[in-house]
């Protein structure tokens, strides 16, 4: 037999063996398709969904303490901004400033805008209206999105007549003395009229030379009736008094993204490690040691729980290493509240171990276990917010339901509440996350035991 003929025979044999495990083959081909779909879904959410914005909207809670027509028009303009998702919604109960202040201080919200009394009267006098922003200063990404949205809403609600006062404020922020306000205001008004004339001239020239395409381009570069797009030039000139709320126990070096990354990656890698340990059942059956264990004295379920304890110990060691690295390198204060950290870690460990045992008890071959575990873990990591901070986005209700069906969402949320928000064990948010995790753990353990008795003990 020639070398080529021998190679063909060996290839045919390997192909027959490969396609004999139809479930494993299906999972192998399904994995890239599902991963592409999950990543596309998450990217769609991060890109703002159907809103057309460059990024998903940042949630901004608004309390209208003025109740005037001008303030209501301003709130309506905020709702139209592409970078802001205003809460409460029109069908929800109006928010109160005191309640928003408490929620910001507790870490439940990151930004809240208070439209103070006198907003409408100030606009009537041609003055910049009073606004107060309650915020978490460490949420820099949301701060940028909200600042852009405020600019859009301000120009949409106040109109081009306030371009000069806003320009004057920008000059004061740049260093000009406030007592020069009348002088800078006169300059700003003259500048505004001159620039408006330039934009109108450009519109006329491009409209005549390029027709409809040129007119649309000119309109895209102007604000209203030829006014310049000042919101592209300034993002901090809206007259907002900022009031910062930062938990004193939060490490100064810690950022939201860093806390999310440490939590999410630790949970995902823990799941991978525990699934590898849980497949020991398959290896012992394939190696012929499982029948001898089944004949040994003692309850047969002890085999499953022995693997459970072994896997849990390995998982605990993994978490110690992962969070120890996060604490030493990224300054995540994992031991700020040892009791709460232990409760969250025990819950996550039990859930991930039960998940690993369920995969090990379901799979009939190692290929099936590896394919299914990779598929489920990566999808849960993407959709559950382990890779990207989906928890910070304003998502539709169906998307929230999908996220809530993943154990990664609740694990990462629990660690975020501990590390970022400074919650303790008595907090309802943490208790809810821990309760859901234990629900996952009990359900997965019960199903794993049933599958074990059917596929291993009964075989």
Buried (B, 14 or more C-beta within 10 A) or exposed (E): EEEEEEEEEEEEEEEEEEEEBEBBBEBBEEBEEBBEEBBEBBEEBBBBBEBEBEBBBBBBBBBBBBEBEBBBBBBBBBBEBBBBBBBEEEEEEEBEBEEBBEBBBBBBBBBBBBBBBBBBBBBEEEEBBBBBBBBBEBBEBBBBBBBBBBBBBBBBBBBBEBBBBBBBBBBBEEEBEEEEBEEBBEBBBEBBEEBBEEBBEBBBEBBEEEEEEBBEBBBEBBBBEBBBBBBEEBBEBBBBEEBEBBBEEBBEEBBBBBBBBBBBBBBBBBBBBBBBBBBBBBEBBEEEEBEEBEEEEEEBEEBBBEBBEBBBEBBBEBBEEBBEEBBEEBEBBBEBBEEBBEBBBBBBBBBBBBBBBBBBBBBBBBBBBBBBBBBBBBBBBBBBBBBBBBBBBBBEEEBBEBBEEBBBBBBBBBBBBBBBBBBEBEBEBBBBBBEBBBEBBEEBBEBBBEBBBEBBEEE
